[in-house]
Amino acid sequence: MRKSFLMTLALVLVASAAYASDAPAAGAAVGPTAAWATAIGMAIAAGLCGLGQGMGLKAACEGTARNPEAGGKLTVTLILGLAFIESLAIYALVVNLILLFVKPLGA
């Protein structure tokens, strides 16, 4: 809960800095602030999602080692959890692509 809150907060803060920037110069596809904001936002999102996936895999391996009979249930739960975590990274990518390509068109 705390990590997803921190990731959302970081993404919102970085995105707001890009939207507060001046309009890009005529002919420029992406303003430099928007480009840096998307790079930093995706780096934070990918790093925290990778950390969450690693922690989930670690817990599933420990659970299987302690109780091998529950391995099947743990595998299903692990794959479902990893899919949810990966969807957070995809959502961050979509927000960053919107920040890159929609914001300059509206300027």
C-alpha positions as CSV (number, residue, x, y, z in Angstrom):
1,M,0.0,0.0,0.0
2,R,2.7,2.4,1.0
3,K,4.9,1.7,-2.1
4,S,1.9,2.1,-4.5
5,F,1.1,5.4,-2.8
6,L,4.7,6.6,-3.2
7,M,4.8,5.6,-6.8
8,T,1.5,7.4,-7.5
9,L,2.7,10.5,-5.7
10,A,6.0,10.6,-7.5
11,L,4.3,10.2,-10.9
12,V,1.8,13.0,-10.1
13,L,4.6,15.4,-8.9
14,V,6.7,14.8,-12.0
15,A,3.8,15.1,-14.3
16,S,2.7,18.4,-12.7
17,A,6.2,19.9,-13.3
18,A,6.0,19.1,-17.0
19,Y,2.5,20.6,-17.3
20,A,3.6,23.8,-15.5
21,S,6.5,24.3,-18.0
22,D,6.4,26.9,-20.8
23,A,5.0,25.9,-24.1
24,P,7.6,24.2,-26.4
25,A,9.2,26.3,-29.1
26,A,7.5,26.3,-32.5
27,G,8.5,23.2,-34.4
28,A,9.8,21.4,-31.3
29,A,7.9,18.1,-30.9
30,V,8.4,17.7,-27.1
31,G,9.5,20.3,-24.6
32,P,12.6,19.5,-22.6
33,T,10.8,19.5,-19.3
34,A,8.1,17.1,-20.5
35,A,10.9,14.8,-21.8
36,W,12.7,14.8,-18.5
37,A,9.5,14.3,-16.6
38,T,8.5,11.3,-18.6
39,A,12.0,9.8,-18.3
40,I,12.1,10.2,-14.5
41,G,8.4,9.1,-14.1
42,M,9.0,5.9,-16.1
43,A,12.2,5.2,-14.3
44,I,10.5,5.5,-10.9
45,A,7.6,3.4,-12.0
46,A,9.7,0.6,-13.5
47,G,12.0,0.5,-10.6
48,L,9.3,0.2,-8.0
49,C,7.3,-2.3,-10.1
50,G,10.5,-4.4,-10.4
51,L,11.0,-4.2,-6.7
52,G,7.4,-5.3,-6.1
53,Q,7.8,-8.2,-8.5
54,G,11.0,-9.4,-6.8
55,M,9.5,-9.3,-3.4
56,G,6.4,-11.2,-4.6
57,L,8.6,-13.9,-6.2
58,K,10.7,-14.1,-3.1
59,A,7.7,-14.7,-0.9
60,A,6.3,-17.3,-3.3
61,C,9.6,-19.2,-3.3
62,E,9.7,-19.1,0.5
63,G,6.1,-20.3,0.8
64,T,6.8,-23.2,-1.6
65,A,9.9,-24.1,0.3
66,R,8.0,-24.2,3.6
67,N,5.0,-26.0,2.3
68,P,5.6,-27.8,-1.0
69,E,2.0,-29.1,-1.2
70,A,0.7,-25.5,-1.6
71,G,2.9,-24.9,-4.6
72,G,0.1,-25.0,-7.1
73,K,-2.0,-22.4,-5.3
74,L,1.0,-20.2,-4.7
75,T,1.9,-20.3,-8.4
76,V,-1.6,-19.2,-9.5
77,T,-1.6,-16.4,-6.9
78,L,1.9,-15.3,-7.9
79,I,1.1,-15.1,-11.6
80,L,-2.0,-13.1,-10.8
81,G,-0.1,-10.7,-8.5
82,L,2.7,-10.3,-11.0
83,A,0.1,-9.4,-13.7
84,F,-1.4,-6.7,-11.4
85,I,2.0,-5.3,-10.7
86,E,3.0,-5.2,-14.3
87,S,-0.3,-3.4,-15.1
88,L,0.9,-0.6,-12.9
89,A,4.0,-0.2,-15.0
90,I,1.8,-0.2,-18.2
91,Y,-0.4,2.5,-16.7
92,A,2.7,4.6,-15.9
93,L,3.8,4.1,-19.5
94,V,0.4,5.3,-20.8
95,V,0.5,8.4,-18.6
96,N,4.1,9.2,-19.8
97,L,3.1,8.7,-23.4
98,I,0.1,11.0,-22.9
99,L,2.5,13.6,-21.3
100,L,4.9,13.3,-24.3
101,F,2.5,13.4,-27.2
102,V,-0.8,15.1,-26.1
103,K,0.6,18.0,-24.1
104,P,2.6,19.6,-26.9
105,L,-0.5,19.3,-29.3
106,G,-2.6,21.2,-26.8
107,A,0.0,24.0,-26.3
